[in-house]
Amino acid sequence: MNRDLLSTPELRARYPRSTKYDLDWIIENQLGSHCLWLLESLCAVMELRPGMRVLDLGCGKAISSIFLAREFGVQVWAADLWISPTDNWTRIRAAGLEAQVFPLRAEARQMPFAQGFFDALVGINSLQFFGTDDYYLHRHLIQLVKPGGQIGMVVPGLLQEFEGLAPETLQAYWQPDYYSWHAPDWWQTRWRRTGMVEVETCDTFPDGEGYQIFRRFEQAIGGDPMIAEDEGRHISFVRMVVRRSPGPAQS
Ligand SMILES: C[S@@+](CC[C@H](N)C(=O)[O-])C[C@H]1O[C@@H](n2cnc3c(N)ncnc32)[C@H](O)[C@@H]1O
């Protein structure tokens, strides 16, 4: 582990909110990347106000939920399938956020909430597992937020869609699961086809940061060599924010 790579003066300036959190705690509780950098970049293009009800969908170990509650004063429902809500409750209590962050185990296609209950929804590094399903966005996800509410997601993705298989340079590392990684235009089209949202942001983060977050983190933890091998030619995190169109909640 090379902690210095994750805590340079440039990174502290770029991510002033994430920098306040203990690096060991972030590394111990992330499930895939530096989720607080991803979330901080997402929040820069979302409107979160104190008291809002926010669903953190696929929250993993709920450090993103803790971040949202602390940084923006919102109430967070920390929903995840693989991670025990009891374990997340331990982290939430340790953070002193029992009155603001509510953990639950939930399957993304069977969410136990009233339609339109949430003011906003975020998904960090999770929608690649279920959000690519043609039925999912309009049948399950969008109706969870109220009309006018925002949905923000960050997913591992591509700069451009592959034609067929992954390129030769990545073949040695590529896994079948990674074909759920898509380019911003692919995601934008999916969201637009629902007819239920306006797309507000759809990018790979400014300044090539979508790739750099990937590379920096994998390099620091001695993780997946595919990211360095790619040299920013194909792989990036993708960031999207959509707003549910005004209108009555659907039944
Ligand atoms: C790569 S982890 C990311 C977790 C966390 N957001 C983070 O960035 O550290 C993906 C998460 O998505 C959740 N997930 C995957 N499929 C899901 C589903 N069908 N319903 C709810 N959550 C799901 C998993 O439980 C897992 O914690």
The ligand as an SDF file (V2000), in Angstrom:
LIG
                    3D

 27 29  0  0  0  0  0  0  0  0999 V2000
  -18.5780   -2.3540   -5.9880 C   0  0  0  0  0  0  0  0  0  0  0  0
  -19.6480   -2.3440   -4.6020 S   0  0  0  0  0  0  0  0  0  0  0  0
  -19.6690   -0.5950   -4.2520 C   0  0  0  0  0  0  0  0  0  0  0  0
  -20.1320   -0.3030   -2.8620 C   0  0  0  0  0  0  0  0  0  0  0  0
  -20.0180    1.1380   -2.4290 C   0  0  0  0  0  0  0  0  0  0  0  0
  -20.9820    1.9900   -3.1100 N   0  0  0  0  0  0  0  0  0  0  0  0
  -18.6030    1.6380   -2.6310 C   0  0  0  0  0  0  0  0  0  0  0  0
  -18.3800    2.4080   -3.5770 O   0  0  0  0  0  0  0  0  0  0  0  0
  -17.7350    1.2410   -1.8590 O   0  0  0  0  0  0  0  0  0  0  0  0
  -21.2390   -2.6190   -5.3310 C   0  0  0  0  0  0  0  0  0  0  0  0
  -22.3740   -2.7060   -4.3400 C   0  0  0  0  0  0  0  0  0  0  0  0
  -23.5770   -2.8590   -5.0910 O   0  0  0  0  0  0  0  0  0  0  0  0
  -24.4490   -3.6720   -4.3360 C   0  0  0  0  0  0  0  0  0  0  0  0
  -25.3900   -4.3660   -5.2170 N   0  0  0  0  0  0  0  0  0  0  0  0
  -25.0950   -5.1720   -6.2710 C   0  0  0  0  0  0  0  0  0  0  0  0
  -26.2230   -5.6650   -6.7970 N   0  0  0  0  0  0  0  0  0  0  0  0
  -27.2470   -5.1630   -6.0610 C   0  0  0  0  0  0  0  0  0  0  0  0
  -28.6590   -5.2950   -6.1090 C   0  0  0  0  0  0  0  0  0  0  0  0
  -29.2410   -6.0690   -7.0350 N   0  0  0  0  0  0  0  0  0  0  0  0
  -29.4060   -4.6370   -5.2080 N   0  0  0  0  0  0  0  0  0  0  0  0
  -28.8250   -3.8440   -4.2690 C   0  0  0  0  0  0  0  0  0  0  0  0
  -27.4890   -3.6640   -4.1720 N   0  0  0  0  0  0  0  0  0  0  0  0
  -26.7140   -4.3260   -5.0550 C   0  0  0  0  0  0  0  0  0  0  0  0
  -23.5650   -4.6830   -3.6280 C   0  0  0  0  0  0  0  0  0  0  0  0
  -24.2140   -5.1390   -2.4620 O   0  0  0  0  0  0  0  0  0  0  0  0
  -22.2820   -3.8920   -3.4010 C   0  0  0  0  0  0  0  0  0  0  0  0
  -22.1330   -3.4570   -2.0790 O   0  0  0  0  0  0  0  0  0  0  0  0
  1  2  1  0
  2  3  1  0
  2 10  1  0
  3  4  1  0
  4  5  1  0
  5  6  1  0
  5  7  1  0
  7  8  2  0
  7  9  1  0
 10 11  1  0
 11 12  1  0
 11 26  1  0
 12 13  1  0
 13 14  1  0
 13 24  1  0
 14 15  1  0
 14 23  1  0
 15 16  2  0
 16 17  1  0
 17 18  1  0
 17 23  2  0
 18 19  1  0
 18 20  2  0
 20 21  1  0
 21 22  2  0
 22 23  1  0
 24 25  1  0
 24 26  1  0
 26 27  1  0
M  CHG  2   2   1   9  -1
M  END
$$$$
